[in-house]
Amino acid sequence: MSIDFAAARATMIDSQVRTNDVPDLALQAAMSAAPREVFCPGERGYLAYAETEIEYAPGYWLMTPRDVAKLLYAATPRPGETALCLAAPYAALVLARLGAKVTLQLPDGPALSAMASALAGEAVAVVAGALAAPACSGFDLVVVEGAVKSAPQAWIDALAPGGRLAVVERDGPVGKAFVWVKSPDGAVGRRAVFDATPHVLPGFSPAPTFAF
């Protein structure tokens, strides 16, 4: 049985985006035009618009539509801005639909190969590189799909003056989405925006501790 993905996207917007304090019509339109199903491996396309994370390569997961929508809304993307998406293919496509100049970075391997194929023909540059070391700097926006214990300094350094970093920091069962902002004079601050529990990105898990 074929799936009406356009109808599924409309339902996602109505049930997971609008109802979760994301009123931005431009962002809603971009999500309505971004086919999330292209990132779903094998026969998992039917999960594309469900309220769930989807593993697109070993250890790499799409965040839920709700979390991506809230993260992008908090980061206030604007057309023409430059955006670096770290292990964030769905966010990258949505930002491209919003008119941003987007680079997706993933480590060389299965995740990179799968997402380069999924985004073929899209206005997203796909580059290989360790997530902890952005390929370049001067970005208006850096977005991460997945959790880390804390944002590496390198991600903050990759921001242009006035740039924003949107990331979930998680050191336990529940994480918190933050937007880091670099002021024109280089000062950095952050604000918490919502609770979230995405999978932790490979290589960013908290170090194990032992109690005696």
BAKE-877716 format. One line per 2 residues: number of its first residue (from 1); their letters; for each residue z, y, x of C-alpha. Coordinates in nm, 4 decimals. Each point is the difference from the previous one (the first is absolute). Layout:
# BAKE-877716
NUM) A) Z,Y,X  ...
END
This chain:
# BAKE-877716
1) MS) 0.0000,0.0000,0.0000  -0.0992,0.3378,0.1401
3) ID) 0.2541,0.2793,0.0302  -0.0608,0.3527,-0.1248
5) FA) 0.1404,0.1785,0.3057  -0.0753,0.3462,-0.1396
7) AA) 0.2160,-0.0766,-0.3017  0.2685,-0.1461,0.2274
9) RA) 0.0018,0.3208,0.2060  0.0397,0.2095,-0.3147
11) TM) 0.2928,-0.2144,-0.1104  0.1556,0.0312,0.3456
13) ID) -0.0200,0.3803,-0.0177  0.1555,0.0042,-0.3474
15) SQ) 0.2773,-0.2520,0.0664  0.0861,0.0340,0.3706
17) VR) -0.1030,0.3494,0.1107  0.0447,0.2504,-0.2829
19) TN) 0.3250,-0.1618,-0.1094  0.1467,0.0274,0.3511
21) DV) -0.0045,0.3776,0.0380  -0.3490,0.0353,0.1491
23) PD) -0.1638,0.2666,-0.2223  -0.2662,0.1130,0.2520
25) LA) -0.3320,-0.0377,-0.1835  -0.2085,0.0090,0.3182
27) LQ) 0.2032,-0.2837,0.1499  -0.0264,-0.1982,-0.3225
29) AA) -0.3778,0.0484,0.0002  -0.0231,-0.1118,0.3634
31) MS) 0.1990,-0.3141,-0.0743  -0.2201,-0.0650,-0.3024
33) AA) -0.3033,0.0116,0.2318  0.1483,-0.2122,0.2819
35) PR) -0.0726,-0.3730,-0.0467  0.3233,-0.1639,0.1173
37) EV) -0.1506,-0.3431,-0.0613  -0.2179,0.0258,0.3134
39) FC) 0.3136,-0.0456,0.2108  0.1114,-0.3202,-0.1729
41) PG) -0.0940,-0.3146,0.1937  -0.1530,-0.3089,-0.1509
43) ER) 0.0657,-0.0405,-0.3689  0.2848,0.2531,-0.0161
45) GY) -0.2050,0.2765,-0.1586  0.1768,-0.0631,-0.3289
47) LA) 0.3190,0.1337,0.1645  -0.1585,0.3284,0.1093
49) YA) 0.1595,0.2177,-0.2685  0.3194,-0.1942,-0.0607
51) ET) 0.3387,0.1483,0.0879  0.0199,-0.2017,0.3193
53) EI) -0.0713,0.0149,0.3715  -0.3009,-0.1984,0.1200
55) EY) -0.0302,-0.1615,0.3431  -0.3482,0.0790,0.1313
57) AP) 0.0506,-0.1543,0.3459  0.2918,-0.1908,0.1549
59) GY) 0.2979,0.2381,0.0010  -0.1889,0.2947,-0.1531
61) WL) 0.0479,0.0993,-0.3626  -0.1387,0.2580,-0.2409
63) MT) 0.2896,0.1966,-0.1453  0.0283,0.0032,-0.3785
65) PR) -0.2201,0.2541,-0.1806  0.3154,0.1795,-0.1139
67) DV) 0.1304,0.0399,0.3554  -0.3340,0.1175,0.1398
69) AK) -0.0384,0.2527,-0.2828  0.3507,0.1407,0.0472
71) LL) -0.0354,0.0110,0.3793  -0.3311,0.1862,-0.0150
73) YA) 0.1207,0.2373,-0.2706  0.3022,0.0914,0.2106
75) AT) -0.2237,0.0630,0.3022  -0.2199,0.2505,-0.1926
77) PR) -0.3403,-0.0917,0.1486  -0.2787,0.2560,-0.0310
79) PG) -0.3799,-0.0295,0.0246  -0.1311,0.0572,0.3504
81) ET) 0.3231,-0.0990,0.1743  0.0013,-0.2570,0.2789
83) AL) 0.2014,-0.3132,-0.0745  0.1097,-0.2935,0.2129
85) CL) 0.0825,-0.3133,-0.1991  0.2028,-0.2544,0.1964
87) AA) -0.0392,-0.3491,-0.1483  -0.0768,0.1860,-0.3238
89) PY) -0.3460,-0.1024,-0.1244  0.0559,0.0729,-0.3681
91) AA) 0.1522,0.3403,0.0739  -0.2957,0.0665,0.2311
93) LV) -0.2524,-0.0638,-0.2767  0.1921,0.2122,-0.2498
95) LA) 0.0200,0.2867,0.2500  -0.3725,-0.0294,0.0691
97) RL) -0.0632,0.0280,-0.3738  0.2149,0.3146,0.0055
99) GA) -0.2303,0.1511,0.2622  0.2113,-0.0468,0.3122
101) KV) -0.1464,-0.0953,0.3387  0.1636,-0.3384,0.0493
103) TL) 0.0644,-0.2326,0.2932  0.1496,-0.3452,-0.0591
105) QL) 0.1741,-0.1562,0.3006  0.0977,-0.3656,0.0303
107) PD) 0.0645,-0.2303,0.2957  -0.2991,-0.2007,0.1127
109) GP) -0.0003,-0.3294,-0.1868  -0.0410,-0.1474,-0.3493
111) AL) 0.1376,0.3027,-0.1870  -0.2386,0.2377,0.1769
113) SA) -0.3005,-0.2269,-0.0562  0.0787,-0.0496,-0.3682
115) MA) 0.0540,0.3693,-0.0717  -0.3034,0.1145,0.1998
117) SA) -0.2072,-0.2312,-0.2185  0.1694,0.1187,-0.3205
119) LA) -0.0621,0.3651,0.0881  -0.3574,-0.0390,0.1222
121) GE) -0.2067,0.2857,-0.1408  0.3062,0.2083,-0.0857
123) AV) 0.0858,0.3365,0.1571  0.2824,-0.1530,0.2041
125) AV) -0.0105,-0.0425,0.3775  0.1640,-0.3311,0.0963
127) VA) 0.1448,-0.0206,0.3522  0.1952,-0.2593,0.1984
129) GA) 0.3332,0.0845,0.1529  0.3675,-0.0859,0.0064
131) LA) 0.1720,0.1599,-0.2981  0.2724,0.1531,0.2153
133) AP) -0.2613,0.1990,0.1955  -0.2366,0.2121,-0.2138
135) AC) -0.3511,0.0100,0.1420  0.0001,0.3801,0.0031
137) SG) 0.1975,0.2939,-0.1355  -0.0341,0.3247,-0.1942
139) FD) 0.0104,-0.1601,-0.3463  0.0929,0.1915,-0.3138
141) LV) 0.1303,-0.3201,-0.1523  0.1214,-0.3376,0.1267
143) VV) 0.0623,-0.2726,-0.2590  0.1488,-0.3452,0.0562
145) EG) -0.0301,-0.2935,-0.2445  0.3006,-0.2131,0.0850
147) AV) 0.3541,0.0607,0.1128  0.1491,0.0692,0.3423
149) KS) 0.3618,0.0315,0.1093  -0.0638,0.3593,0.1055
151) AP) -0.3085,0.2109,0.0602  -0.1114,-0.0136,0.3653
153) QA) -0.0129,0.3338,0.1789  -0.3677,-0.0661,0.0756
155) WI) -0.0809,0.0255,-0.3713  0.1678,0.3377,-0.0243
157) DA) -0.1729,0.1135,0.3187  -0.3363,-0.0887,-0.1591
159) LA) 0.0499,0.2713,-0.2646  -0.1652,0.3397,0.0207
161) PG) 0.2173,0.3056,-0.0726  0.0656,-0.0146,-0.3733
163) GR) -0.0767,-0.3735,-0.0036  0.1855,-0.2621,-0.2044
165) LA) 0.0963,-0.3605,0.0697  0.0564,-0.2215,-0.3061
167) VV) 0.1817,-0.3247,0.0766  0.2602,-0.2393,-0.1375
169) ER) 0.2983,-0.0542,0.2291  0.1907,-0.3197,-0.0685
171) DG) 0.3006,-0.1492,0.1775  0.1262,-0.2273,-0.2763
173) PV) -0.0885,-0.1335,-0.3453  -0.1177,0.3405,-0.1299
175) GK) -0.1934,0.2634,0.1913  -0.0584,0.3683,-0.0547
177) AF) -0.3319,0.1830,0.0048  0.0084,0.3148,0.2113
179) VW) -0.2399,0.2855,0.0597  0.0346,0.1449,0.3491
181) VK) -0.1370,0.3530,0.0434  -0.0898,0.1786,0.3247
183) SP) 0.0305,0.3767,-0.0364  -0.2506,0.2407,0.1607
185) DG) 0.2477,0.0596,0.2848  0.0389,-0.3744,0.0653
187) AV) 0.3381,-0.0549,-0.1653  0.0264,-0.3250,-0.1966
189) GR) 0.1934,-0.0846,-0.3161  -0.0131,-0.2690,-0.2638
191) RA) 0.0857,-0.0502,-0.3650  0.0672,-0.3175,-0.1964
193) VF) -0.2234,-0.0516,-0.3017  0.0604,-0.3436,-0.1577
195) DA) 0.1382,-0.3492,0.0539  -0.2440,-0.2777,0.0920
197) TP) 0.0084,-0.3541,0.1381  -0.3387,-0.0715,0.1629
199) HV) -0.0377,-0.2677,0.2642  0.0875,0.1109,0.3523
201) LP) -0.3035,0.0389,0.2255  -0.0436,-0.2548,0.2802
203) GF) 0.1787,0.1196,0.3124  0.2212,0.2474,-0.1873
205) SP) 0.2805,-0.2256,-0.1225  0.3570,0.1033,0.0855
207) AP) 0.1405,-0.1773,0.3032  0.2219,-0.2949,-0.1031
209) TF) 0.3730,0.0478,0.0284  0.2693,-0.2601,0.0418
211) AF) 0.3558,-0.0022,-0.1255  0.2815,-0.2145,0.1361
END
